[in-house]
Amino acid sequence: MGRVAGVTAAETRERLLRAAADAFAARGYDGTRVADIAAAAGVSNGALYAHFGSKAELLVAALRAHARRVLADLVDAEPERSLADLLLIAGRCLPRPRDTRGDLIVEALAAARRDGDVAKPMRDYVGERVDGVADLLRAPRGGGELDPALSPRALSYLCFLLAVGSALVPPDLLAVDEEEWAALLARLASAVVAPDESAPDDATPTQSTLTDGTPKTGDTQ
């Protein structure tokens, strides 16, 4: 199998990234062969290596293409929401079931601990993810912005750790009451945002602010 007739190079690359994301999530890095990914994408091994220099490069490229970015997607979809609301919505997604690609980040991080070829690109990837969310946290949102006494990068790092932890410990291993979780998140969100001078003194983010627009499933940052 070479490149599929009538399929562009960009489409072939996307096929490979989808096949890689599914295979790595299902079988792990060590348990996945390059030949299996190429076959699932309907191309030859040579066609795969024309796009990606190594299995490690393909793993991190699949993460960049298909890992979920809940907070970033929320900012794009609802730019008028306050930072507190966005953190609450993203946090409420964490204990919920997800598709198998939610395991991809866990598999990649585990591989990085064992394989030096994976470790370097994964350091770059994690740094990009944390810095990207930190930039979102710095952006002005017209009230409810991050407390200037706090580091956006430190909060982003905490969000990343929570997201990875939720992928590692899915709800079928340990369930949490959604209302109790929402109450805890509301308390945490109110502690990290700057006070809104225009809001009543007793106004704090609560579960009631999330009636609309809360995703049903979610994944990493």
Secondary structure, 3 states (H helix, E strand, C coil): CCCCCCCCHHHHHHHHHHHHHHHHHHHCCCCCCHHHHHHHHCCCHHHHHHHCCCHHHHHHHHHHHHCCCHHHHHHHHCCCCCHHHHHHHHHHHCCCCCCHHHHHHHHHHHHHHHCHHHHHHHHHHHHHHHHHHHHHHHCCCCCCCECCCCCHHHHHHHHHHHHHHHHHCCCCCCCCCHHHHHHHHHHHHHHHECCCCCCCCCCCCCHHHHCCCCCCCCCCC
